[in-house]
Every structure is written in C-alpha cells, then in structure tokens.
Amino acid sequence: MNLYDAVIPVFLKMLGNVERWLDKAVAHAQAKKFDPELFLHERVALDQFSFTRQVQAACDQMKFTAAKMTGKTPPAHPDTETTIEELRARIRAVAAYLESFTREDFAGCEDRPCGHGWMQGKTMRAGDYLDHFALPNTYFHLATVYQMLRHRGVELGKADYIGSLPFS
C-alpha cells in the first residue's frame, strides 16, 4: 500500500467531520440561545489547549505529516483564528493543501527521515512517524475537540466521529 492512502483520504475525511461537528455545535448553540463562539474557549482541563488550539493543532499535524513524509514545505498558518468561520477557513485551507498531493508524491517515502525541532535532532522513518506519532497525535486532538462539544451537550455520536466508511 502506498502511504498516500493512509494519510490523504483519512485526513480529508476527518477535516470534513470536524466541519460537520462545527455545524452541529452552531445549531446547538442557536437552539439553546447562546453564542456559538463560546465553544472556542472550551477546555477539558485547565492546563490543556483550548478548543481553538486543538483544531489548529489537528490541522497542523495533518499538513506537517503530509509535508514531512513527502519532503515538501507546508504552508504557514499564524494561529490567529478567533471565530468559528476563521476556524472553518483554516480547515478548508489545510484540506486544499492536502488535496494538492498525489499518490506519486508518497511513492517510496516509507523510509524518508521525519523529524521536528522538539525531537532534538532525532528522526523516525516516515512509516514509523505516521504510525507511532502522526496518527495518534492527530486523533488525540480530534478526539479532544469532539469530547469538548459532547461535554457541552452537542449531539454527536460515534458515527459523527468516524464519518463515512469506504465500503466496496
């Protein structure tokens, strides 16, 4: 299997899922008559990233994963989003970036060294980077966003988190 299949379609699906969660969050806030922007400041724990930062972190992990695995430079996003619409724009920008990748971009990338500054000069081969860091980290931030919305009463279920499945 080309690692494109484990990265691009999965990340695009999850970004679409987050957009639908935001739709449900806005609808919930409107039904309960409160400002949906209040969700942006939500936290699971006081020392954990806010809702906004969790979405930004998930988006960043997705774009960095694709870029690092293919040797490309990811776009910069300054983390200045302060509204749901600005978060949607961030999600869509990352989706557009991911859509620019082809299967050929990922051909033979399994052993490409992938690293971050916090790794202090260490790297992992791209396949291990994906399996042991990128996917778990992405899903951590996404699950946290999902849980913040559930905690505040937004009607989301497992099917909303998992999204569509590629049945044959």
ABEGO torsion letter per residue (X at the ends): XBAAAAAAAAAAAAAAAAAAAAAAAAAAAAAAGBBAAAAAABBABAABBBAAAAAAAAAAAAAAAAAAAAGBBBBBBAGABABAAAAAAAAAAAAAAAAABBAAAABGAAABBBBBAAAGGBBBBAAAAAAAAAAAAAAAAAAAAAAAAAAAGBBBBAAAAAEBBBBX
